Amino acid sequence: MDPERLADASRLRSRATVLHADADSFFAAVEQRDKPSLRGRPVLVGGTGPRGVVSTASYEARRAGAHSAMAMGRARRLVPAAAVLFPRFEAYGAYSRMIMAELATLSELVEPVSIDEAFVDLEAGPYADDPATAAAEVRARIRERTGLAVSIGLGRTKLVAKLASDAGKPDGLLVVEPADEDAFLLPLPARAVPGIGPATMAALERLDVRTVGDLRRQPLDVLTMTIGESSGTNLFRLARGIDERPVAVSGERKSVGSERTFAEDIFGTETVAAAIDSVADEALRRLHAHGGGARTVVAKVRFADFTTVTRSVTLPQPSAEPAELRAAAQQAARAAGITSSVRLLGVSFHNLSTHAQLTLAWDEDQVGAPVGVPAPDVPAGPRLLDESNGRPGLDVEHPDLGRGWLVHVRGRQATVRFETVETPPARSQVVDLDAEPLLLVAPLVVGSG
């Protein structure tokens, strides 16, 4: 394999016309937009029970150390003043559609990566000659239409555009021209390069690789011997800014997953269970990168005699909750009937959904809830609020006081802020649900255009 051929950049673009747009702290930002009293305050979106996980933390919460995928209990200890809210995927989806519609005015080639980010090929639209102006204008239109901040990166490849948008956060625009790529890329931590997870980074650190510049100095044969043929070759190219992936309008991804072949066959209930968790964790990282969740979990088991068995578990609705998906992976693996040595294990997630339900425990008595029991969410139509379906942050309506959002429910008393995106901030009010019933309603999504 010729390293010079692998590093050939002659087919790359000569201008920064690949755009990557990423909405800043998207779920939390939508909540702050729709709830005036939360603007400028720390917000955590996710589950509040003992197994709760942070889906998104606002920048105010991040400054105190909270971040996505952190246990909610720990995040609340770090940010005791934070508002903890249940995800409202109907609202997030509506704002996402507005953002994608604005990006579509730039080019016919828009590739959504998840609910809050997308690549755009400006070469396929009318703005190829002035990409920076196009990026600035679309950011302004998105803010005007949705009230949300979107960070944008421009580069000649998907790799550089994505890293540029990350570097421009929050609420930034960064253009990396081809002549400036090395100055931008080489000082970055190697961990910023797509495809370098914890295990790969640990292997690279043994080569004294800390930055992209360190990675670039590694010979191709050293990388392939250290992390494998495919990964080594890929990182050899990416470290040189070589990324020929096109911006493509493709169908919805069918599945994500991971599998591992063991250097020596493994056996034993505890050993296999630990290995399944490890493989599931890698699959979960890929699911998180895809965005949303999955409804079906498949375990693949290859025994020492090369017999391969797959089994699946299907949940009542899509889930993005790591503990639930790991438990489903364990259940599927047990169904495969592992009674002899195992050569390979795989975990994959199917029936993907961008707007996955976070099935998280909310109350102490839900800790032992069986896998697959969904947390309540807003139903399709209005419904009377009570303690069983009330979740902080959900939209409610009072016949006289109008629309607002639920702070919490205790017995037959609900604490509500009667405010919307169109009103000033409101103080909390306590409503007696026996005297003044409240309705759970769909989100009020307001955008221009």
C-alpha positions as CSV (number, residue, x, y, z in Angstrom):
1,M,0.0,0.0,0.0
2,D,1.5,3.3,-1.1
3,P,1.3,6.0,1.6
4,E,1.8,8.7,-1.1
5,R,-1.2,7.5,-3.0
6,L,-3.3,7.4,0.2
7,A,-2.3,11.0,1.0
8,D,-3.0,12.4,-2.5
9,A,-5.1,15.5,-2.0
10,S,-5.4,16.4,-5.7
11,R,-9.0,15.4,-5.9
12,L,-10.0,17.7,-3.0
13,R,-11.8,21.0,-3.5
14,S,-9.8,24.2,-3.9
15,R,-12.3,26.2,-1.9
16,A,-14.1,25.9,1.5
17,T,-17.6,25.1,0.1
18,V,-18.7,22.3,2.5
19,L,-20.8,23.7,5.3
20,H,-21.6,22.1,8.6
21,A,-24.3,23.6,10.7
22,D,-24.9,22.5,14.3
23,A,-27.6,24.0,16.6
24,D,-26.0,25.0,19.9
25,S,-27.2,23.0,22.9
26,F,-30.3,22.3,20.9
27,F,-32.8,20.7,23.3
28,A,-32.0,23.1,26.1
29,A,-32.0,26.1,23.8
30,V,-35.5,25.2,22.6
31,E,-36.6,25.0,26.2
32,Q,-35.1,28.4,27.0
33,R,-36.7,29.9,24.0
34,D,-40.2,28.6,24.8
35,K,-39.9,29.3,28.5
36,P,-39.0,33.0,29.1
37,S,-38.2,32.5,32.8
38,L,-35.4,30.0,32.0
39,R,-33.5,32.3,29.6
40,G,-30.0,32.8,31.0
41,R,-30.5,30.1,33.6
42,P,-29.0,26.6,33.7
43,V,-31.2,23.9,32.1
44,L,-30.8,20.2,32.1
45,V,-33.0,18.1,29.7
46,G,-33.4,14.4,30.5
47,G,-34.6,12.1,33.3
48,T,-34.8,13.0,36.9
49,G,-35.1,9.6,38.6
50,P,-32.3,7.5,40.1
51,R,-31.4,6.2,36.6
52,G,-31.9,9.6,34.9
53,V,-29.4,10.7,32.3
54,V,-28.7,14.2,30.9
55,S,-29.7,14.4,27.3
56,T,-28.6,18.1,26.8
57,A,-27.2,20.7,29.2
58,S,-27.4,24.4,28.5
59,Y,-24.2,26.4,28.3
60,E,-25.0,27.9,31.7
61,A,-25.1,24.3,33.1
62,R,-22.0,23.3,31.2
63,R,-19.9,26.0,32.8
64,A,-20.6,24.2,36.1
65,G,-19.4,20.9,34.7
66,A,-22.7,19.2,33.6
67,H,-22.8,17.6,30.2
68,S,-24.8,15.2,28.1
69,A,-24.7,11.4,29.0
70,M,-23.9,12.4,32.6
71,A,-26.1,10.8,35.4
72,M,-28.7,13.4,36.2
73,G,-28.1,13.0,39.9
74,R,-24.5,14.1,39.5
75,A,-25.5,16.9,37.2
76,R,-28.0,18.2,39.7
77,R,-25.3,18.2,42.4
78,L,-23.0,20.2,40.2
79,V,-25.8,22.6,39.2
80,P,-28.3,22.7,42.1
81,A,-30.1,25.7,40.6
82,A,-30.7,24.1,37.2
83,A,-34.2,23.5,35.9
84,V,-34.6,19.8,35.0
85,L,-37.0,19.2,32.2
86,F,-38.5,16.2,30.4
87,P,-37.7,16.1,26.7
88,R,-40.4,17.5,24.3
89,F,-39.5,15.9,21.0
90,E,-42.5,17.3,19.2
91,A,-41.1,20.8,19.8
92,Y,-37.6,19.8,18.9
93,G,-38.7,18.2,15.7
94,A,-40.7,21.3,14.7
95,Y,-37.7,23.6,15.2
96,S,-35.4,21.2,13.4
97,R,-37.6,21.3,10.3
98,M,-37.4,25.1,10.3
99,I,-33.6,24.9,10.5
100,M,-33.3,22.3,7.7
101,A,-35.7,24.3,5.5
102,E,-33.4,27.3,5.8
103,L,-30.3,25.2,5.0
104,A,-32.2,23.8,1.9
105,T,-32.3,27.4,0.5
106,L,-28.5,27.2,0.0
107,S,-28.3,24.0,-2.0
108,E,-30.2,20.9,-3.1
109,L,-27.6,18.8,-1.4
110,V,-28.4,18.9,2.4
111,E,-27.4,15.9,4.4
112,P,-28.9,15.8,7.9
113,V,-26.7,14.1,10.4
114,S,-29.1,14.2,13.3
115,I,-32.0,16.3,14.5
116,D,-29.8,19.4,15.1
117,E,-26.9,19.2,12.6
118,A,-26.4,18.9,8.8
119,F,-23.9,19.2,6.0
120,V,-24.6,21.4,3.0
121,D,-22.7,21.2,-0.4
122,L,-22.6,24.9,-1.5
123,E,-21.1,23.8,-4.8
124,A,-24.5,22.4,-5.7
125,G,-26.2,25.8,-5.1
126,P,-26.1,29.4,-6.1
127,Y,-23.6,30.4,-3.3
128,A,-20.4,28.6,-4.4
129,D,-18.6,31.8,-5.1
130,D,-19.3,33.4,-1.7
131,P,-19.8,30.7,0.9
132,A,-18.9,32.9,3.9
133,T,-21.7,35.3,3.1
134,A,-24.2,32.5,2.5
135,A,-23.3,31.0,5.9
136,A,-23.6,34.3,7.7
137,E,-27.0,35.0,6.1
138,V,-28.4,31.6,6.8
139,R,-27.4,31.9,10.4
140,A,-29.2,35.2,10.7
141,R,-32.3,33.8,9.0
142,I,-32.4,30.8,11.3
143,R,-32.1,33.0,14.4
144,E,-34.8,35.4,13.1
145,R,-37.1,32.5,12.3
146,T,-36.5,30.2,15.3
147,G,-34.8,32.4,17.9
148,L,-32.0,29.7,18.1
149,A,-28.3,30.0,17.6
150,V,-26.5,27.7,15.1
151,S,-22.8,27.4,14.8
152,I,-21.4,26.9,11.3
153,G,-18.1,25.7,10.0
154,L,-16.9,25.9,6.4
155,G,-14.1,23.8,4.9
156,R,-13.3,21.9,1.7
157,T,-14.1,18.6,3.3
158,K,-16.7,17.3,5.8
159,L,-13.9,16.7,8.3
160,V,-12.7,20.3,8.3
161,A,-16.3,21.7,8.2
162,K,-17.3,19.6,11.2
163,L,-14.2,20.5,13.2
164,A,-14.6,24.2,12.3
165,S,-18.2,24.3,13.6
166,D,-17.1,22.7,16.8
167,A,-14.3,25.2,17.2
168,G,-16.8,28.1,16.5
169,K,-19.2,27.1,19.3
170,P,-21.1,28.7,20.8
171,D,-23.0,30.8,18.2
172,G,-20.0,31.1,15.8
173,L,-19.0,31.0,12.2
174,L,-15.5,29.7,11.3
175,V,-14.2,29.5,7.7
176,V,-11.1,27.3,7.2
177,E,-9.7,27.9,3.7
178,P,-7.5,25.1,2.2
179,A,-4.3,27.2,2.7
180,D,-5.1,27.5,6.4
181,E,-6.0,23.8,7.1
182,D,-2.7,22.8,8.6
183,A,-2.6,25.7,10.9
184,F,-6.1,24.8,12.0
185,L,-5.8,21.0,12.2
186,L,-2.4,20.2,13.5
187,P,-2.8,21.8,17.0
188,L,-6.1,20.1,17.6
189,P,-6.3,17.2,20.1
190,A,-6.2,13.9,18.2
191,R,-9.4,12.9,20.0
192,A,-11.3,15.5,17.9
193,V,-10.8,13.4,14.8
194,P,-13.9,11.3,13.9
195,G,-13.3,7.6,14.6
196,I,-11.0,8.1,17.6
197,G,-12.8,6.8,20.6
198,P,-11.4,6.0,24.0
199,A,-9.9,2.6,23.0
200,T,-8.2,4.0,19.9
201,M,-7.0,7.0,21.8
202,A,-5.4,4.8,24.4
203,A,-3.6,2.9,21.7
204,L,-2.4,6.1,20.1
205,E,-1.2,7.5,23.4
206,R,1.2,4.6,23.6
207,L,2.8,6.1,20.4
208,D,2.9,9.5,22.2
209,V,0.2,10.8,19.9
210,R,-1.7,13.7,21.6
211,T,-2.5,16.1,18.7
212,V,-3.4,15.8,15.1
213,G,0.2,16.9,14.3
214,D,1.5,13.9,16.3
215,L,-0.9,11.7,14.4
216,R,0.3,13.0,11.1
217,R,3.9,12.1,11.9
218,Q,3.1,8.4,12.4
219,P,4.0,6.2,9.5
220,L,1.2,4.3,7.8
221,D,2.5,0.9,8.8
222,V,2.8,1.9,12.4
223,L,-0.8,3.0,12.5
224,T,-2.2,-0.1,10.8
225,M,-0.2,-2.4,13.1
226,T,-1.4,-0.5,16.2
227,I,-5.1,0.0,15.4
228,G,-5.8,-2.2,12.4
229,E,-5.7,-1.9,8.7
230,S,-9.0,-0.1,8.2
231,S,-8.8,2.3,11.1
232,G,-5.1,3.0,10.6
233,T,-5.5,3.8,6.9
234,N,-8.5,6.1,7.7
235,L,-6.7,8.0,10.4
236,F,-3.6,8.3,8.2
237,R,-5.7,10.2,5.6
238,L,-7.8,12.2,8.0
239,A,-4.6,13.5,9.8
240,R,-3.7,15.0,6.4
241,G,-7.1,16.5,5.8
242,I,-8.0,13.9,3.2
243,D,-11.7,13.3,3.3
244,E,-13.5,12.4,0.1
245,R,-16.9,11.7,1.5
246,P,-19.5,13.6,-0.5
247,V,-22.4,15.5,0.9
248,A,-25.2,13.1,0.0
249,V,-29.0,13.2,0.4
250,S,-29.5,9.6,1.5
251,G,-32.2,7.5,3.0
252,E,-32.7,7.1,6.7
253,R,-30.0,5.0,8.2
254,K,-31.3,1.5,9.0
255,S,-29.1,0.5,11.9
256,V,-26.0,1.2,13.9
257,G,-23.9,-1.3,15.9
258,S,-20.6,-2.7,16.9
259,E,-19.0,-6.2,17.1
260,R,-15.8,-7.6,18.5
261,T,-13.8,-10.7,17.7
262,F,-11.8,-11.8,20.8
263,A,-8.1,-12.7,20.6
264,E,-9.0,-15.8,22.7
265,D,-12.5,-17.4,23.0
266,I,-14.3,-16.3,26.2
267,F,-16.6,-18.3,28.4
268,G,-18.6,-17.9,31.6
269,T,-21.7,-15.9,32.5
270,E,-20.0,-12.9,34.1
271,T,-17.2,-12.7,31.4
272,V,-19.7,-12.8,28.6
273,A,-22.0,-10.3,30.3
274,A,-19.2,-7.8,30.8
275,A,-18.1,-8.2,27.1
276,I,-21.7,-7.6,26.0
277,D,-21.8,-4.4,28.0
278,S,-18.5,-3.3,26.4
279,V,-19.6,-3.9,22.9
280,A,-23.0,-2.3,23.6
281,D,-21.2,0.8,24.9
282,E,-19.4,1.2,21.6
283,A,-22.7,0.7,19.7
284,L,-24.3,3.3,22.0
285,R,-21.6,5.8,21.1
286,R,-22.5,5.3,17.4
287,L,-26.2,5.6,18.2
288,H,-25.6,8.9,20.0
289,A,-23.6,10.2,17.0
290,H,-26.5,9.3,14.8
291,G,-29.0,11.0,17.1
292,G,-32.2,9.7,18.6
293,G,-32.8,6.2,19.7
294,A,-33.8,2.7,18.6
295,R,-36.7,0.3,19.1
296,T,-35.0,-3.1,18.3
297,V,-31.8,-4.4,19.9
298,V,-30.0,-7.3,18.2
299,A,-27.3,-9.5,19.8
300,K,-25.0,-11.5,17.5
301,V,-23.1,-14.4,19.0
302,R,-20.4,-16.5,17.1
303,F,-19.3,-19.6,18.9
304,A,-15.9,-21.2,18.8
305,D,-17.1,-23.6,16.1
306,F,-18.1,-20.5,14.0
307,T,-21.8,-21.2,14.5
308,T,-23.5,-17.8,14.5
309,V,-26.8,-17.0,16.3
310,T,-28.7,-13.7,16.4
311,R,-31.5,-12.8,18.7
312,S,-33.5,-9.5,19.1
313,V,-35.5,-7.7,21.7
314,T,-38.1,-5.1,20.5
315,L,-39.1,-2.3,22.9
316,P,-42.6,-0.8,23.0
317,Q,-41.2,2.4,21.6
318,P,-37.9,3.9,20.5
319,S,-35.5,4.5,23.4
320,A,-32.3,6.6,23.8
321,E,-31.7,5.5,27.4
322,P,-28.3,3.7,27.7
323,A,-29.3,1.5,30.7
324,E,-32.4,0.2,28.9
325,L,-30.6,-0.5,25.7
326,R,-27.8,-2.3,27.5
327,A,-30.3,-4.4,29.4
328,A,-32.1,-5.3,26.1
329,A,-28.7,-6.3,24.6
330,Q,-28.1,-8.6,27.6
331,Q,-31.6,-10.1,27.2
332,A,-31.1,-10.7,23.5
333,A,-27.7,-12.4,24.2
334,R,-29.2,-14.7,26.8
335,A,-31.8,-15.7,24.3
336,A,-29.0,-16.9,22.0
337,G,-28.4,-19.7,24.5
338,I,-24.7,-19.2,25.3
339,T,-23.5,-22.6,26.6
340,S,-20.1,-22.8,25.0
341,S,-17.1,-20.6,24.2
342,V,-17.7,-17.4,22.3
343,R,-15.5,-16.1,19.5
344,L,-17.4,-12.9,18.6
345,L,-20.1,-10.7,20.1
346,G,-22.0,-8.0,18.3
347,V,-24.7,-5.5,19.4
348,S,-26.7,-3.5,16.9
349,F,-29.7,-1.1,17.1
350,H,-32.5,-1.1,14.5
351,N,-35.7,0.7,13.8
352,L,-33.9,4.0,14.5
353,S,-35.9,7.1,15.4
354,T,-34.6,10.6,15.5
355,H,-37.2,11.5,18.0
356,A,-36.7,8.7,20.5
357,Q,-38.5,8.5,23.8
358,L,-36.1,8.8,26.7
359,T,-37.4,6.0,28.9
360,L,-36.0,7.2,32.2
361,A,-37.1,6.6,35.7
362,W,-38.7,9.7,37.3
363,D,-39.7,8.6,40.8
364,E,-38.2,6.3,43.5
365,D,-40.9,3.7,43.0
366,Q,-39.9,3.3,39.3
367,V,-36.4,2.1,40.0
368,G,-37.4,-1.5,39.5
369,A,-39.6,-1.0,36.4
370,P,-39.1,-3.7,33.9
371,V,-37.2,-3.0,30.7
372,G,-39.4,-1.5,28.0
373,V,-41.8,0.3,30.3
374,P,-42.0,3.8,28.8
375,A,-42.0,7.0,30.7
376,P,-45.2,8.9,30.1
377,D,-45.1,11.6,27.5
378,V,-47.6,14.1,26.1
379,P,-50.4,12.1,24.3
380,A,-51.5,12.9,20.8
381,G,-54.4,15.0,22.1
382,P,-55.2,17.1,25.2
383,R,-55.5,15.0,28.4
384,L,-56.2,15.8,32.0
385,L,-53.0,16.3,34.0
386,D,-52.4,14.2,37.1
387,E,-49.5,13.0,39.1
388,S,-49.1,9.9,36.9
389,N,-48.5,11.8,33.6
390,G,-47.1,15.1,34.8
391,R,-43.5,15.7,33.9
392,P,-41.5,18.9,34.5
393,G,-41.4,21.0,31.4
394,L,-44.5,19.6,29.6
395,D,-47.0,22.0,28.2
396,V,-50.3,22.6,30.0
397,E,-53.4,24.8,29.6
398,H,-55.8,26.4,32.1
399,P,-59.3,27.5,30.9
400,D,-58.7,31.0,32.3
401,L,-54.9,31.5,32.8
402,G,-54.1,30.1,29.4
403,R,-51.0,28.1,28.4
404,G,-47.9,27.4,30.5
405,W,-45.5,24.7,31.5
406,L,-45.4,22.3,34.4
407,V,-42.8,22.8,37.1
408,H,-43.9,19.8,39.1
409,V,-46.9,17.9,40.4
410,R,-47.3,16.9,44.1
411,G,-50.5,14.9,44.8
412,R,-53.3,17.0,43.5
413,Q,-51.4,20.2,43.4
414,A,-49.5,21.4,40.3
415,T,-46.9,24.1,40.2
416,V,-47.1,25.9,36.8
417,R,-45.5,29.0,35.1
418,F,-48.2,30.4,32.8
419,E,-45.9,31.8,30.1
420,T,-45.1,31.0,26.5
421,V,-42.5,32.2,23.9
422,E,-44.9,35.1,23.2
423,T,-45.3,36.3,26.8
424,P,-43.0,37.9,29.5
425,P,-41.5,35.6,32.2
426,A,-44.1,34.5,34.8
427,R,-43.9,33.5,38.4
428,S,-44.8,30.0,39.6
429,Q,-48.4,29.4,40.6
430,V,-49.9,26.5,42.5
431,V,-53.1,25.0,41.0
432,D,-55.5,22.7,42.8
433,L,-56.2,20.1,40.2
434,D,-59.5,19.1,41.9
435,A,-60.8,22.7,41.7
436,E,-59.1,23.7,38.5
437,P,-58.2,20.8,36.2
438,L,-55.3,21.4,33.8
439,L,-54.9,19.9,30.3
440,L,-51.6,18.4,29.0
441,V,-51.3,19.9,25.5
442,A,-49.0,19.8,22.5
443,P,-46.1,22.3,22.4
444,L,-46.9,25.8,21.0
445,V,-44.2,26.2,18.3
446,V,-43.9,29.7,17.0
447,G,-41.6,30.6,14.1
448,S,-41.6,33.2,11.4
449,G,-42.0,32.3,7.8
